[in-house]
Amino acid sequence: MKPETSTSTSVDSCGSAGCSSPVPPESTTAGVPGQGKLFKIATMDCSAEESEIRRALEPLEGIRSLGFQLGARTLKIDAQESAYPLALEAIRKAGFDPQPVAAASDPISQGKLFKIATMDCSAEEAEIRRALEPLEGIRSLGFQLGARTLKIDATESAYPLALDAIRKAGFDPQPVAAAVQTEGGPAAEHADADDHGHGFAGGISRLVAALVFATGAEVLSFFAPDQMAWKIAGMAIAALAIWLAGIDTYKKGLAALMRGKLNINALMSVAVTGAFLIGQWPEAAMVMALYAIAELIEAKAVDRARNAIKGLLELAPEEALVLGPDGAWSVTPVASVAIGATVRIKPGERVPLDGKVTKGNGAINQAPVTGESIPVDKAPGDQVFAGTINETGELEFQVTALSSNTTLARIIQAVEQAQGTRAPTQRFVDRFAAIYTPAVFAIAVAVAVLTPSLMGLTWLEALYKALVLLVIACPCALVISTPVTVVSGLAAGARRGILIKGGTYLEDARLLKAVALDKTGTITEGKPKLVEWKVWGAGDKVATQQMAASLAGRSDHPVSKAIVQGLEVQGPEAENFKALPGRGVEGVVNGLRLVLGNHRLIHEQGLCTPEVEAELAIHEKQGRTVTLLADDSRVLALFAVADTIRETSKQAIVDLKALGVTSVMLTGDNTATAKAIAAQAGIDDARGDLLPEAKLDAIKEMQKRYGATGMTGDGINDAPALAQADIGFAMGGAGTDTAMEAADVVIMNDNLERVAETVRLSKRTHAILWQNITLALGIKSVFLVMAVVGTATMWMAVFADMGASLLVVANGLRLLRGTRVEPSAKPSPSETKEHAHAH
């Protein structure tokens, strides 16, 4: 089901009472980073095999949580010590071989990082993976195609063997200095930018030269006299063009052929060499130059998709204005700022780190993190996030997370890890390409061997026809069509405050038929508010307000706090104040004995009347908590408190219905409150009084009744249901570690409308995926037929192949339209040092 699950449990708050069930002792560490033991499962290739292992382990006693990482082929098991032998035995019975990874060798943090500048696509990643996996001592492999890096966690003796295997595969691994191995850090980003800038500029100049020489070869072939000297000169120029444009292609192609593999580079190497040898050297040179140029353009376009989310890093300044021990403010690199330090930000500056406001008021543009377009007011006690913009007012805040662990950094890390998981369509394409290429190669061989006798062609004509087919056999457009689209979809979601933790969830969200919704903190705000109050009889309204505020202000109960905040008045000091557990409070205000409490207290005081009872029934039917103010003789006022629904919840339910998705409320709150809130939100099916285990059972029932079912909750008390659902949506992900761990999709700004938006994004992504596959296969099919009947040239084949590749890349990038977050900001502290020191 899910790569990551957490099994910690509790229930919703029950109205104002705040009731909850205890968390089982064994669940307290579930999902906590660093807990459990890590195992390498080398043959765990896809989500189906992950599901097999999960099914084998989940029935076992003592298993607290399972953390799958398909990209690294690892499984972290958090369990009681006695359960580990049983777990390993169950995995082996399922047909897999779990190997323990040395303590503290988490693949994200351990190992050595290598830059592989020519690792451009998933096919080449697969070649490197196949070259390395048979080696002894390799613990884990961490590929990052966007940065063109590979992190290898291995025994010290295995590194030389690994590097040699990569070189034999036709790639040149370069070690990355230890100082820049922190993924996503400024140094790593800078190194990556330098490499790309140098590679692109150098590649362009080399390819322009190749194109000039190829053009020269064409001119010589067309205009030069038919003499050997001129032919030799033309062949030399063509060879130079091929060498300039195709040296990397030949390196990787020859390495693939030596291993018996037919990849894109191998096919192009054979086709160009064959064309050159049969006398088509001008065409061979031009084909290689055009192919290389198209490859470079395609690589830059693909990088745009892969690096779209990394643009958010630029929003977090590299320096912060920090309060020193001597009371002076100084500009400090964010990497050096410790948790607990005090940071100041001025209007227009970007927030450098996550923190909690300690002084000042301001409006923060949180679009980079949550996707909210409207600035959010911040006051002491509120959270701020790195990369957001302080639009008004000077703020001081206390740092709550290191620069490497800010909410923004975790979003980027999660998206990068998500890029390493393959969507269902991508797995289909990879399997299809593995069949398609050898099949077309076999057709090319048949054309070369059979057409001279069957169609009366010369051997050179037949061989040329076969070489054209080899170019058509390149599955480049087909293979690149899916990852570009998936990564674009992930980035588009992240820019809207939707963190999708894998291509599988991005593509499968379109299949949802029902969504279960937690009430507290998901549909509602999650905190009580005074929604209505009234004074009985001809009492003084202002005086009654002040008396209620006097008593409520002395209580720390959530309902009392909501009354004080809602009344917005101050009353005289209450004397002889006394709390009445489970009932309310009493005290003397202006010489008058008063009680402020629930229905039970008023009934015990003998002050209930039919009028009061009728009023109470109306409010309780709406799921409100009612508090009454009374003196010794009568009820003076009524105060109704409720957890109000979010402004976006109603529209969210409407959007889900429009998409054909049924909404069901699951809550631990009482059934009357659940039905009242559901009616306000437009939900027909509301189920209350549910413990976490009951929510889990409800999800299973919904899956049987409706089909694919999502669960939306806060990521903590709804973890069992989130894990069981086909897709789990966690609300309130900004700054919440547990929410990011528990769910498959994290809604960063608590906006329930983002659930429907995820479904729409999934539908659009799936449509573009199949548009790209159809486009790639359609163009290939047309030119395959043209090549066989003899009307296609090698030029046309290259234009068809690379043209299709560029078309599918451009089509995939359409998902990024309208999702760019580019808030304006004044210079960061590093750019205003003089002003900072003046303070």
C-alpha angles and dihedrals in degrees: 000000000000135000090218128034136168126197104197111133142199136133138252121275109269103231113282094334091075094212119174140167122245119262112244111252094236093056099057095093098041113131095004110142112248096026123120133012129299123227132187115224104185096187096050097110108155146018092266090062090044088055091051091054092044092052090050093052106037097073091056120104117240098029108133102176143346122215114193123191107184093181091059093031091232136134124202112203120195107193146132111285092248091056098060097078090049091048094051091048091051091051091050091050088054088060101260133115112223115200119194116241115221115264116279092010096123105169091231095059106024134067134040128299123226131187115223104186096187096049096111109156146019091265091061091045088055091051091054092045091052090049093052106037097073091058121104117240098029107132102175143346122215114194123192107183093181092060093030090233136135124201113204121196107194145130113284093250092054097060097077090048091048094051091047090051091051091050091049087054088060100259132115112222115200120193116241115224115258091241093065100041095101101107113237093011121137093252093052091047091050092049090049092049092050092051093049093046094049093042094050096046092044092044093051094052092047093048093046088055090048091050091050092051092045090052089049090053090051091050092049091048092052103038108021120098116264093257130129094239092056091046091051090049091049092048090049092052091046091049090051090051091049091049094049095046101033110035092107091043091052093048093053093037095053091046090053093048091050088057092045094249126140106210130153093271093049092051093048092047092053094043096050094043091048092049090050093050095049090054100264091116097139090054092044091054095047092045092053092046093049091045092052093047091049090048091053093049090047092050091053091048091049090048088057090061096041094047098040093103092044089067086077089069089070088063092066110078118230094226136046136197102244131187110237129213089259092057094253124126117233136177108249133179108257090231088065097049112108128215109270095032118133117239129188125210125186128210111290095019126119120246107249100197143010114271151137120262113247101171138019138019129257147145116255125203101219097177096119092058107027104018091236112150095198117074115246121228113238128200134166109307096028123117125244126195133216114259096028123119127244101217101175137018133014115275135191119198140178114240113244101176137034118249091256092054105042119131089254092051091049091050091053093046091049093050091047090052089047089056088062093061118084121229119226092255090049091053089050091050092049091052092046093049090052088060099034098057098051089044093055090043089055090050089051091053090048091051091050093048104035109032095071090063099031101041102022094244123152117250091250092051091048092047092050090051089051092050090053088053090052090058090049089050090067104113092201098121092044096048095044094046096079107041093048091051094045094048090047089052092049091050093046090053094047091052089056094049094262112125108196112190100209147001090254092064092042091056099036097050088082089066095061113124098174138020125203113213128202112220109215113069093356108061092011133045091252096234131082121253133187102252102170141003136174140186119228120228123344096323122146105266097207094045090049091051091052094048092051091047090051093058098035091048091063093054126081094203113125091235092052091049090051090052093051092048092046096048093048093200135109123227134198120280112283115231129209088018114188133177117225105204113230092004113056138258139299136201147140119269120182089345093306121118110228138177126204113192153107133299091273093057093049090048091051089050089055093237101120115119131180088255092054092045092051092049091048091051091054093053096041089052087059092052095253127145109231125208122187131206115210142164125209094287111032149002111271104184145356126221121194117200125187142166098250123217119249117260090241098050098084093051090045091058091047090051092049091050090051088055091051094252118139117222121215125181117222116184143156089222120102118286095244092056091044093053092046094052091043091054091052091049095045097248115146099194117055124168121189139183091045123156117207090264090053091051088052090053090047091055090051090050091049091050090055093044103041107014122229107035132190127203124211119196144127094280094241115063091024096053098117091052092043089053094048095047120091088239124014119207116199118202123211097028096158105109094351113119094184093054091053091050098046105047140056093220124032120202102209099195103041090246109146090199087074090073091065089041089056090054091050092048089050092052091049092047092050091049092051091046091058093041087057094046091048091047094049095046093042094055091044091051094051093050092042089060092043091051093051094049091045106248099107123086128200089254090056091047092054092047089048094048099043093035089056090048093053091045094054091045091051091046091051091050089060087084089070094060115115094008102091115123111207110158114177117242138183119239117297121244090272088064095048102045095136092054091046094052090048088066 
